[in-house]
């Protein structure tokens, strides 16, 4: 099995266990369940903002521990302060060291909040809403086009926006009406190799009404300039900031460099 298959197999067990512990009815009583949500799509289309979706991530299967010291509150507050258009929080525990508590901790900011996880069950969408998410990620590589359509419809009924992640031509068929944004992951989820050529090769095949987001492999402002010129509106960056001793300072410096371009 490749790493994605391994993650999904574990996720199915994990979700089944969580369903036994916390009911949908209990989640629907959550603090954020009835809240209005901010729109990541609107933030990305605002030309006065950076377009950066800055990520909080402790570790990854390919890199191991990235940053186990900087807190969610400290990092995400800096992301919001210095101009992030969105904040992504990894909530997978086993492979990425995250949790739904991290999502809750990031709700202190007035910036659209993305739950980044491997979503395979509509239960996870209800969890996301209950814990303060405003956007959810659906990954085409682990869902069929029909599953994307069904889960996206459920997400929309909860007031959540949907970011669909693709990484090849075949996955373009997963794009449907209920998807708000289309992300192109420059990291192959089966091999974990990274190339921004993936984004550049797919941008013109993504419907213009669905803002495109480049994900992974972005470590300098020149890459953002290149991707923006190609038509991308959003840029999801995590490891580049989190691997620094101070992700907060790293993000502020990056934004200042971007503004100088």
Backbone as CSV, one residue per row, in Angstrom:
resi,resn,N_x,N_y,N_z,CA_x,CA_y,CA_z,C_x,C_y,C_z
1,UNK,0.840,-1.209,0.000,0.000,0.000,0.000,0.871,1.253,0.000
2,UNK,0.447,2.298,-0.754,1.147,3.573,-0.681,0.687,4.334,0.554
3,UNK,1.313,5.484,0.827,1.029,6.216,2.068,-0.428,6.673,2.131
4,UNK,-0.998,7.090,0.985,-2.402,7.533,0.991,-3.331,6.382,1.361
5,UNK,-3.096,5.212,0.795,-3.914,4.038,1.122,-3.814,3.712,2.615
6,UNK,-2.614,3.825,3.153,-2.389,3.546,4.572,-3.162,4.535,5.446
7,UNK,-3.100,5.816,5.075,-3.804,6.853,5.838,-5.314,6.623,5.802
8,UNK,-5.853,6.327,4.622,-7.305,6.146,4.481,-7.777,4.909,5.247
9,UNK,-7.006,3.838,5.206,-7.369,2.629,5.951,-7.447,2.930,7.448
10,UNK,-6.484,3.706,7.940,-6.481,4.080,9.353,-7.635,5.031,9.665
11,UNK,-7.908,5.947,8.726,-8.959,6.949,8.935,-10.331,6.293,9.085
12,UNK,-10.586,5.244,8.329,-11.879,4.546,8.419,-12.092,3.972,9.816
13,UNK,-11.042,3.406,10.378,-11.125,2.851,11.740,-11.328,3.983,12.750
14,UNK,-10.558,5.030,12.571,-10.603,6.181,13.480,-11.991,6.833,13.508
15,UNK,-12.576,7.050,12.336,-13.893,7.692,12.256,-14.961,6.799,12.885
16,UNK,-14.887,5.510,12.644,-15.846,4.573,13.232,-15.791,4.634,14.759
17,UNK,-14.580,4.743,15.293,-14.418,4.825,16.750,-14.986,6.144,17.290
18,UNK,-14.768,7.242,16.562,-15.252,8.543,17.032,-16.778,8.616,17.001
19,UNK,-17.372,7.962,16.018,-18.833,7.921,15.940,-19.437,7.251,17.172
20,UNK,-18.728,6.256,17.685,-19.202,5.560,18.876,-19.097,6.431,20.132
21,UNK,-18.129,7.337,20.127,-17.873,8.162,21.319,-18.711,9.438,21.363
22,UNK,-18.903,10.067,20.203,-19.623,11.351,20.158,-20.703,11.284,19.083
23,UNK,-21.938,11.472,19.487,-23.051,11.382,18.541,-23.170,12.647,17.698
24,UNK,-23.877,12.527,16.577,-24.161,13.691,15.740,-24.969,14.712,16.540
25,UNK,-25.910,14.229,17.333,-26.738,15.138,18.152,-25.874,15.959,19.105
26,UNK,-24.857,15.323,19.675,-23.957,16.040,20.587,-23.143,17.077,19.822
27,UNK,-22.666,16.722,18.630,-21.896,17.658,17.813,-22.747,18.869,17.420
28,UNK,-24.017,18.623,17.143,-24.909,19.706,16.717,-25.187,20.706,17.834
29,UNK,-24.837,20.336,19.066,-24.964,21.266,20.191,-23.679,22.059,20.415
30,UNK,-22.684,21.814,19.562,-21.390,22.478,19.697,-21.495,23.991,19.581
31,UNK,-20.554,24.664,20.192,-20.537,26.131,20.273,-20.650,26.813,18.920
32,UNK,-20.032,26.243,17.891,-19.946,26.917,16.591,-20.973,26.430,15.573
33,UNK,-21.784,25.429,15.959,-22.604,24.768,14.947,-23.601,25.703,14.257
34,UNK,-24.145,26.650,15.006,-25.155,27.547,14.421,-24.542,28.855,13.899
35,UNK,-23.233,28.980,14.024,-22.575,30.234,13.629,-22.580,30.469,12.123
36,UNK,-22.638,31.742,11.747,-22.390,32.131,10.360,-20.901,31.931,10.078
37,UNK,-20.572,31.612,8.835,-19.170,31.362,8.503,-18.606,32.427,7.572
38,UNK,-17.298,32.642,7.679,-16.599,33.529,6.757,-16.340,32.790,5.455
39,UNK,-16.241,33.529,4.357,-16.051,32.920,3.044,-14.597,32.990,2.593
40,UNK,-13.958,31.841,2.467,-12.589,31.802,1.962,-12.553,32.274,0.511
41,UNK,-13.566,31.918,-0.252,-13.629,32.339,-1.650,-13.579,33.865,-1.746
42,UNK,-14.347,34.548,-0.918,-14.351,36.017,-0.927,-13.005,36.583,-0.517
43,UNK,-12.396,35.973,0.491,-11.092,36.454,0.953,-10.032,36.291,-0.134
44,UNK,-10.105,35.185,-0.882,-9.107,34.945,-1.932,-9.304,35.870,-3.126
45,UNK,-10.535,36.266,-3.369,-10.808,37.156,-4.503,-10.582,38.628,-4.157
46,UNK,-10.327,38.920,-2.878,-10.034,40.290,-2.442,-8.576,40.609,-2.774
47,UNK,-8.379,41.486,-3.738,-7.023,41.770,-4.206,-6.177,42.546,-3.200
48,UNK,-6.812,43.031,-2.136,-6.058,43.713,-1.076,-5.442,42.728,-0.091
49,UNK,-5.790,41.450,-0.227,-5.251,40.427,0.675,-4.143,39.639,-0.024
50,UNK,-3.411,38.857,0.743,-2.232,38.151,0.213,-2.569,36.941,-0.655
51,UNK,-3.726,36.324,-0.431,-4.050,35.078,-1.121,-3.451,33.853,-0.448
52,UNK,-2.669,34.052,0.600,-2.002,32.929,1.269,-2.946,32.258,2.269
53,UNK,-3.054,30.938,2.145,-3.716,30.131,3.173,-2.567,29.515,3.973
54,UNK,-2.349,30.046,5.152,-1.197,29.629,5.964,-1.608,28.473,6.873
55,UNK,-0.739,27.491,6.963,-1.108,26.236,7.625,-0.375,26.012,8.941
56,UNK,-1.115,25.412,9.883,-0.506,24.957,11.134,-0.395,23.435,11.054
57,UNK,0.847,22.946,11.089,1.108,21.509,10.916,2.300,21.111,11.773
58,UNK,2.104,20.129,12.645,3.187,19.702,13.536,4.164,18.728,12.879
59,UNK,3.622,17.784,12.107,4.490,16.774,11.493,3.834,16.252,10.223
60,UNK,4.578,15.456,9.462,4.021,14.816,8.270,4.654,13.441,8.107
61,UNK,3.999,12.547,7.356,4.572,11.207,7.164,5.915,11.235,6.445
62,UNK,6.122,12.243,5.588,7.367,12.283,4.810,8.506,12.983,5.539
63,UNK,8.181,13.956,6.406,9.228,14.755,7.061,9.374,14.473,8.558
64,UNK,8.437,13.750,9.139,8.472,13.535,10.583,8.080,14.824,11.306
65,UNK,8.667,15.053,12.492,8.341,16.249,13.264,8.821,17.489,12.519
66,UNK,7.915,18.451,12.316,8.252,19.717,11.664,8.418,20.809,12.718
67,UNK,7.448,20.892,13.618,7.531,21.868,14.712,6.590,21.417,15.820
68,UNK,7.175,21.042,16.945,6.379,20.543,18.060,6.334,21.549,19.206
69,UNK,6.806,22.771,18.944,6.927,23.760,20.017,5.965,24.934,19.881
70,UNK,5.849,25.492,18.676,5.009,26.668,18.472,3.529,26.301,18.634
71,UNK,2.796,27.082,19.427,1.399,26.764,19.711,0.467,27.239,18.592
72,UNK,-0.698,26.621,18.541,-1.706,27.004,17.546,-2.063,28.479,17.695
73,UNK,-2.312,28.894,18.950,-2.728,30.273,19.194,-1.671,31.274,18.728
74,UNK,-0.426,31.016,19.077,0.676,31.917,18.714,0.825,32.034,17.198
75,UNK,0.854,30.887,16.530,1.110,30.873,15.089,-0.066,31.430,14.301
76,UNK,-1.271,30.972,14.610,-2.416,31.412,13.808,-2.752,32.882,14.051
77,UNK,-2.473,33.382,15.249,-2.678,34.813,15.512,-1.757,35.644,14.624
78,UNK,-0.524,35.197,14.474,0.427,35.903,13.598,-0.018,35.797,12.138
79,UNK,-0.489,34.624,11.739,-0.989,34.471,10.375,-2.084,35.499,10.086
80,UNK,-3.018,35.621,11.023,-4.134,36.566,10.841,-3.634,38.012,10.859
81,UNK,-2.752,38.308,11.786,-2.249,39.677,11.944,-1.514,40.172,10.698
82,UNK,-0.728,39.300,10.086,0.113,39.726,8.972,-0.493,39.448,7.588
83,UNK,-1.782,39.105,7.554,-2.459,39.117,6.264,-2.808,37.809,5.602
84,UNK,-2.871,36.705,6.338,-3.311,35.450,5.715,-4.747,35.600,5.232
85,UNK,-5.038,35.082,4.057,-6.410,35.096,3.542,-7.218,33.938,4.107
86,UNK,-6.510,32.935,4.596,-7.149,31.783,5.213,-6.155,31.093,6.120
87,UNK,-6.674,30.303,7.048,-5.821,29.520,7.953,-6.236,28.060,7.842
88,UNK,-5.266,27.208,7.565,-5.494,25.768,7.462,-4.933,25.086,8.704
89,UNK,-5.725,24.190,9.277,-5.280,23.466,10.468,-5.390,21.963,10.215
90,UNK,-4.268,21.260,10.335,-4.250,19.808,10.213,-4.901,19.199,11.445
91,UNK,-5.929,18.374,11.246,-6.592,17.761,12.400,-6.354,16.251,12.492
92,UNK,-5.625,15.683,11.538,-5.286,14.265,11.635,-4.257,14.051,12.739
93,UNK,-4.534,13.126,13.641,-3.651,12.900,14.794,-2.535,11.914,14.492
94,UNK,-2.877,10.752,13.955,-1.919,9.661,13.831,-0.739,9.991,12.921
95,UNK,-1.015,10.634,11.790,0.042,10.885,10.809,0.585,12.319,10.845
96,UNK,-0.228,13.269,11.325,0.182,14.676,11.282,0.240,15.359,12.649
97,UNK,-0.104,14.638,13.701,0.032,15.187,15.052,-0.957,16.276,15.415
98,UNK,-2.043,16.392,14.635,-3.037,17.434,14.894,-4.241,16.902,15.639
99,UNK,-5.251,17.760,15.824,-6.477,17.348,16.507,-7.573,18.377,16.272
100,UNK,-8.794,18.003,16.602,-9.904,18.949,16.526,-9.741,20.065,17.546
101,UNK,-9.011,19.796,18.622,-8.725,20.847,19.602,-7.878,21.958,18.971
102,UNK,-6.998,21.586,18.042,-6.205,22.597,17.331,-7.121,23.507,16.516
103,UNK,-8.136,22.914,15.907,-9.105,23.694,15.135,-9.822,24.679,16.048
104,UNK,-10.278,24.197,17.195,-10.945,25.070,18.170,-10.031,26.211,18.600
105,UNK,-8.763,25.893,18.824,-7.805,26.910,19.284,-7.606,28.006,18.252
106,UNK,-7.779,27.677,16.970,-7.570,28.655,15.898,-8.778,29.557,15.662
107,UNK,-9.893,29.274,16.334,-11.105,30.074,16.126,-11.004,31.466,16.751
108,UNK,-9.896,31.780,17.391,-9.713,33.114,17.977,-9.487,34.175,16.903
109,UNK,-9.329,33.748,15.649,-9.009,34.676,14.554,-10.213,34.906,13.640
110,UNK,-10.289,36.123,13.094,-11.364,36.465,12.145,-10.881,36.245,10.711
111,UNK,-10.473,35.034,10.437,-9.974,34.629,9.119,-10.603,33.270,8.804
112,UNK,-11.055,33.033,7.572,-11.660,31.739,7.241,-10.763,30.563,7.633
113,UNK,-11.385,29.565,8.261,-10.647,28.460,8.854,-10.958,27.165,8.108
114,UNK,-9.904,26.536,7.585,-10.015,25.287,6.829,-9.644,24.095,7.700
115,UNK,-10.548,23.123,7.780,-10.170,21.861,8.414,-9.463,21.009,7.365
116,UNK,-8.179,20.756,7.604,-7.368,19.952,6.674,-7.279,18.530,7.242
117,UNK,-7.888,17.608,6.529,-7.892,16.217,6.972,-8.282,15.349,5.786
118,UNK,-8.348,14.069,6.010,-8.735,13.127,4.973,-10.207,12.795,5.212
119,UNK,-11.072,13.500,4.511,-12.512,13.429,4.757,-13.112,12.294,3.934
120,UNK,-13.637,11.296,4.623,-14.178,10.112,3.945,-15.618,9.828,4.366
121,UNK,-16.132,10.595,5.340,-17.438,10.319,5.927,-18.128,11.645,6.261
122,UNK,-19.425,11.730,6.016,-20.147,12.970,6.290,-20.102,13.354,7.770
123,UNK,-19.881,12.396,8.632,-19.722,12.671,10.068,-18.604,13.682,10.305
124,UNK,-17.522,13.575,9.529,-16.388,14.492,9.694,-16.754,15.930,9.336
125,UNK,-17.713,16.101,8.436,-18.162,17.445,8.073,-18.896,18.092,9.242
126,UNK,-19.705,17.284,9.924,-20.429,17.778,11.099,-19.443,18.115,12.208
127,UNK,-18.427,17.268,12.381,-17.343,17.565,13.337,-16.686,18.900,13.009
128,UNK,-16.388,19.095,11.732,-15.704,20.313,11.296,-16.511,21.544,11.666
129,UNK,-17.798,21.533,11.338,-18.669,22.664,11.648,-18.749,22.902,13.154
130,UNK,-18.870,21.825,13.917,-19.000,21.930,15.376,-17.746,22.484,16.042
131,UNK,-16.608,22.335,15.371,-15.339,22.787,15.953,-14.817,24.079,15.319
132,UNK,-15.679,24.771,14.583,-15.325,26.109,14.117,-14.790,26.238,12.712
133,UNK,-14.748,25.135,11.947,-14.282,25.232,10.561,-15.299,25.978,9.710
134,UNK,-14.790,26.635,8.685,-15.650,27.342,7.739,-15.492,26.794,6.319
135,UNK,-14.434,26.022,6.142,-14.127,25.397,4.857,-13.653,23.977,5.143
136,UNK,-14.021,23.047,4.268,-13.497,21.685,4.415,-12.790,21.279,3.130
137,UNK,-11.855,20.360,3.277,-11.077,19.844,2.148,-11.618,18.484,1.743
138,UNK,-11.881,18.314,0.451,-12.195,17.000,-0.100,-11.078,16.647,-1.072
139,UNK,-10.502,15.478,-0.912,-9.356,15.066,-1.717,-9.811,14.068,-2.775
140,UNK,-9.707,14.461,-4.035,-10.188,13.619,-5.142,-9.510,12.254,-5.162
141,UNK,-8.260,12.201,-4.722,-7.499,10.943,-4.772,-8.064,9.872,-3.859
142,UNK,-8.899,10.254,-2.898,-9.454,9.231,-2.005,-10.986,9.208,-2.009
143,UNK,-11.602,9.874,-3.001,-13.058,9.884,-3.125,-13.446,9.708,-4.591
144,UNK,-14.591,9.094,-4.840,-15.106,9.006,-6.205,-15.811,10.319,-6.544
145,UNK,-16.049,10.604,-7.837,-16.797,11.810,-8.187,-18.153,11.889,-7.492
146,UNK,-18.859,10.762,-7.356,-20.155,10.753,-6.674,-20.016,11.049,-5.190
147,UNK,-18.958,10.519,-4.578,-18.724,10.796,-3.154,-18.423,12.276,-2.940
148,UNK,-17.655,12.879,-3.852,-17.383,14.316,-3.759,-18.690,15.089,-3.847
149,UNK,-19.529,14.727,-4.796,-20.801,15.433,-4.997,-21.674,15.343,-3.741
150,UNK,-21.777,14.147,-3.170,-22.612,13.932,-1.983,-22.066,14.683,-0.770
151,UNK,-20.753,14.568,-0.548,-20.163,15.216,0.622,-20.148,16.733,0.475
152,UNK,-19.931,17.209,-0.740,-19.948,18.655,-0.970,-21.341,19.217,-0.719
153,UNK,-22.370,18.492,-1.133,-23.750,18.933,-0.903,-24.046,19.002,0.595
154,UNK,-23.579,18.010,1.335,-23.773,18.018,2.791,-23.034,19.198,3.426
155,UNK,-21.801,19.424,2.992,-21.015,20.544,3.516,-21.745,21.866,3.281
156,UNK,-22.273,22.045,2.076,-22.973,23.283,1.745,-24.223,23.450,2.612
157,UNK,-24.905,22.339,2.899,-26.105,22.401,3.741,-25.763,22.819,5.168
158,UNK,-24.511,22.602,5.558,-24.040,22.997,6.896,-23.485,24.424,6.913
159,UNK,-23.438,25.042,5.732,-22.892,26.399,5.645,-21.394,26.442,5.456
160,UNK,-20.807,25.302,5.081,-19.359,25.222,4.877,-19.016,25.393,3.401
161,UNK,-17.891,26.027,3.116,-17.375,26.055,1.751,-16.551,24.796,1.511
162,UNK,-16.378,24.464,0.231,-15.685,23.225,-0.139,-14.485,23.529,-1.030
163,UNK,-13.318,23.089,-0.569,-12.092,23.129,-1.374,-11.826,21.709,-1.843
164,UNK,-11.922,21.494,-3.149,-11.631,20.180,-3.723,-10.177,20.150,-4.168
165,UNK,-9.458,19.128,-3.721,-8.049,18.988,-4.089,-7.877,17.936,-5.177
166,UNK,-7.196,18.354,-6.266,-6.865,17.427,-7.346,-5.344,17.451,-7.569
167,UNK,-4.846,16.456,-8.289,-3.417,16.542,-8.645,-3.085,15.912,-9.996
168,UNK,-4.138,15.645,-10.801,-3.884,15.203,-12.177,-5.120,15.436,-13.038
169,UNK,-4.979,15.216,-14.338,-6.074,15.446,-15.290,-7.305,14.588,-15.002
170,UNK,-7.071,13.340,-14.615,-8.187,12.430,-14.375,-9.114,12.951,-13.277
171,UNK,-8.549,13.646,-12.308,-9.349,14.102,-11.167,-10.169,15.358,-11.464
172,UNK,-9.985,15.938,-12.647,-10.814,17.094,-13.043,-12.291,16.732,-13.065
173,UNK,-12.595,15.457,-13.299,-13.996,15.029,-13.364,-14.684,15.041,-11.997
174,UNK,-13.900,15.223,-10.941,-14.487,15.330,-9.594,-15.095,16.715,-9.335
175,UNK,-14.762,17.695,-10.163,-15.272,19.054,-9.960,-16.772,19.074,-10.250
176,UNK,-17.546,19.612,-9.300,-18.996,19.672,-9.466,-19.516,21.025,-8.984
177,UNK,-20.814,21.255,-9.155,-21.416,22.550,-8.829,-21.208,22.959,-7.373
178,UNK,-21.238,21.992,-6.459,-21.173,22.300,-5.022,-19.762,22.631,-4.535
179,UNK,-18.777,22.437,-5.400,-17.387,22.770,-5.036,-17.171,24.270,-5.230
180,UNK,-16.602,24.940,-4.224,-16.375,26.392,-4.300,-15.007,26.750,-4.862
181,UNK,-14.014,25.959,-4.496,-12.619,26.239,-4.840,-11.956,24.944,-5.285
182,UNK,-10.992,25.062,-6.191,-10.263,23.870,-6.632,-8.785,24.050,-6.313
183,UNK,-8.264,23.143,-5.504,-6.850,23.175,-5.159,-6.077,22.177,-6.004
184,UNK,-4.871,22.552,-6.381,-3.984,21.615,-7.081,-2.824,21.302,-6.149
185,UNK,-2.743,20.063,-5.722,-1.662,19.666,-4.823,-0.429,19.313,-5.650
186,UNK,0.613,20.092,-5.458,1.872,19.842,-6.174,2.628,18.652,-5.598
187,UNK,2.134,18.136,-4.476,2.741,16.935,-3.884,1.915,15.722,-4.298
188,UNK,2.534,14.793,-4.948,1.870,13.539,-5.297,1.621,12.761,-4.001
189,UNK,0.359,12.543,-3.657,0.021,11.919,-2.383,0.418,10.443,-2.303
190,UNK,0.788,9.879,-3.447,1.196,8.474,-3.435,2.710,8.312,-3.332
191,UNK,3.445,9.316,-3.820,4.916,9.239,-3.762,5.526,10.344,-2.906
192,UNK,4.742,11.394,-2.636,5.139,12.584,-1.873,6.200,13.432,-2.593
193,UNK,6.399,13.190,-3.890,7.270,14.061,-4.684,6.517,15.351,-4.996
194,UNK,7.274,16.480,-5.095,6.641,17.797,-5.261,7.160,18.507,-6.510
195,UNK,6.223,19.117,-7.287,6.601,19.928,-8.441,5.485,20.915,-8.754
196,UNK,5.822,22.218,-8.854,4.777,23.205,-9.163,4.323,23.103,-10.621
197,UNK,5.018,22.315,-11.413,4.576,22.079,-12.789,3.193,21.427,-12.810
198,UNK,2.859,20.721,-11.731,1.527,20.120,-11.627,0.468,21.210,-11.676
199,UNK,0.670,22.273,-10.890,-0.276,23.399,-10.880,-0.328,24.089,-12.234
200,UNK,0.832,24.370,-12.780,0.896,25.108,-14.045,0.258,24.320,-15.189
201,UNK,0.305,22.999,-15.106,-0.273,22.168,-16.152,-1.784,22.033,-16.068
202,UNK,-2.359,22.317,-14.880,-3.798,22.112,-14.695,-4.611,23.405,-14.646
203,UNK,-3.971,24.537,-14.431,-4.701,25.783,-14.187,-5.716,26.113,-15.271
204,UNK,-5.382,25.916,-16.521,-6.280,26.303,-17.608,-7.417,25.307,-17.833
205,UNK,-7.416,24.224,-17.075,-8.479,23.217,-17.187,-9.493,23.330,-16.048
206,UNK,-9.231,24.248,-15.115,-10.119,24.455,-13.972,-11.145,25.526,-14.328
207,UNK,-12.435,25.291,-14.073,-13.457,26.295,-14.397,-13.122,27.659,-13.775
208,UNK,-13.250,28.712,-14.574,-12.846,30.050,-14.141,-13.636,30.543,-12.938
209,UNK,-14.882,30.064,-12.781,-15.713,30.537,-11.666,-15.342,29.900,-10.329
210,UNK,-14.408,28.952,-10.378,-13.958,28.306,-9.140,-12.504,28.688,-8.896
211,UNK,-12.252,29.668,-8.006,-10.875,30.125,-7.769,-9.926,28.959,-7.512
212,UNK,-8.769,29.017,-8.154,-7.784,27.939,-8.043,-6.777,28.238,-6.941
213,UNK,-6.440,27.199,-6.202,-5.498,27.290,-5.082,-4.333,26.344,-5.335
214,UNK,-3.117,26.860,-5.340,-1.927,26.015,-5.471,-1.516,25.544,-4.080
215,UNK,-1.249,24.257,-3.953,-0.919,23.685,-2.641,0.419,22.948,-2.692
216,UNK,1.227,23.158,-1.691,2.505,22.444,-1.498,3.602,22.938,-2.440
217,UNK,4.835,22.861,-1.950,5.998,23.183,-2.770,6.223,24.670,-2.982
218,UNK,5.572,25.516,-2.168,5.739,26.965,-2.308,6.623,27.455,-1.160
219,UNK,7.837,27.854,-1.501,8.774,28.247,-0.445,9.397,29.622,-0.665
220,UNK,9.047,30.283,-1.782,9.581,31.632,-2.000,8.540,32.476,-2.725
221,UNK,8.674,33.794,-2.616,7.668,34.700,-3.172,7.647,34.660,-4.698
222,UNK,8.768,34.352,-5.321,8.802,34.284,-6.792,7.872,33.185,-7.316
223,UNK,7.753,32.111,-6.552,6.838,31.034,-6.948,5.396,31.530,-6.920
224,UNK,5.061,32.318,-5.902,3.708,32.889,-5.831,3.470,33.824,-7.016
225,UNK,4.444,34.634,-7.341,4.314,35.552,-8.485,4.040,34.753,-9.762
226,UNK,4.791,33.666,-9.960,4.614,32.809,-11.141,3.212,32.194,-11.165
227,UNK,2.786,31.668,-10.029,1.481,31.016,-9.943,0.341,32.022,-10.098
228,UNK,0.519,33.215,-9.551,-0.506,34.263,-9.670,-0.655,34.690,-11.135
229,UNK,0.464,34.840,-11.806,0.428,35.213,-13.226,-0.257,34.134,-14.062
230,UNK,-0.137,32.887,-13.616,-0.771,31.776,-14.339,-2.277,31.727,-14.104
231,UNK,-2.740,32.393,-13.041,-4.175,32.441,-12.778,-4.615,31.971,-11.408
232,UNK,-3.685,31.571,-10.552,-4.057,31.112,-9.218,-4.422,32.286,-8.313
233,UNK,-5.450,32.067,-7.472,-5.909,33.089,-6.525,-5.463,32.792,-5.092
234,UNK,-5.184,31.523,-4.824,-4.809,31.129,-3.477,-3.549,30.290,-3.465
235,UNK,-2.847,30.324,-2.313,-1.553,29.633,-2.186,-1.472,29.036,-0.789
236,UNK,-1.622,27.712,-0.706,-1.613,27.063,0.599,-0.177,26.710,0.963
237,UNK,0.284,27.282,2.057,1.688,27.101,2.485,1.713,26.698,3.957
238,UNK,2.404,25.625,4.257,2.477,25.200,5.650,3.884,24.943,6.124
239,UNK,4.499,23.956,5.512,5.808,23.496,5.964,6.844,24.616,5.938
240,UNK,6.765,25.476,4.950,7.751,26.547,4.799,7.828,27.437,6.031
241,UNK,6.675,27.700,6.663,6.662,28.528,7.870,6.879,27.683,9.121
242,UNK,6.230,26.522,9.158,6.270,25.712,10.377,7.649,25.128,10.666
243,UNK,8.494,24.971,9.645,9.816,24.380,9.886,10.797,25.391,10.490
244,UNK,10.407,26.654,10.554,11.261,27.686,11.147,11.107,27.697,12.667
245,UNK,12.125,28.173,13.358,12.069,28.248,14.819,10.890,29.099,15.263
246,UNK,10.628,30.193,14.518,9.470,31.037,14.795,8.623,31.157,13.522
247,UNK,7.582,30.320,13.387,6.710,30.419,12.217,6.089,31.808,12.074
248,UNK,5.829,32.466,13.201,5.212,33.795,13.182,6.104,34.807,12.467
249,UNK,7.380,34.828,12.834,8.333,35.752,12.204,8.545,35.366,10.743
250,UNK,8.628,34.064,10.473,8.836,33.591,9.097,7.684,34.044,8.198
251,UNK,6.465,33.974,8.704,5.319,34.383,7.903,5.328,35.892,7.669
252,UNK,5.594,36.664,8.716,5.639,38.128,8.584,6.692,38.547,7.558
253,UNK,7.860,37.922,7.623,8.939,38.242,6.672,8.527,37.895,5.241
254,UNK,7.872,36.749,5.080,7.445,36.293,3.759,6.444,37.276,3.147
255,UNK,5.486,37.722,3.958,4.469,38.661,3.475,5.112,39.991,3.091
256,UNK,6.070,40.434,3.881,6.772,41.698,3.554,7.513,41.577,2.215
257,UNK,8.129,40.427,1.982,8.810,40.194,0.692,7.816,40.186,-0.463
258,UNK,6.659,39.579,-0.209,5.638,39.496,-1.247,5.103,40.894,-1.603
259,UNK,4.896,41.708,-0.586,4.384,43.062,-0.816,5.392,43.927,-1.595
260,UNK,6.681,43.579,-1.452,7.716,44.362,-2.132,7.818,44.000,-3.611
261,UNK,7.166,42.917,-4.026,7.249,42.487,-5.432,6.392,43.376,-6.336
